[in-house]
Amino acid sequence: MRDAGLILATREGRQVRYRIAPEGMQPLVDWLARYRDFWPERLDNLKTLLKEMAQ
């Protein structure tokens, strides 16, 4: 995850402290934003279809 830029590591003596690198998450946030409007409609369609099949 460090190599992917998702976390940052800081060595303090024998301890290594890790923290999230928010900028490393930006590609994921961008990808999710593209589908934010897509999925609700598709899931509503699936719900309708499943109800029709159950009748």
Secondary structure by P-SEA (a helix, b strand, c coil): ccccccbbbbbcccbbbbbbccccaaaaaaaaaaaccccaaaaaaaaaaaaaaac
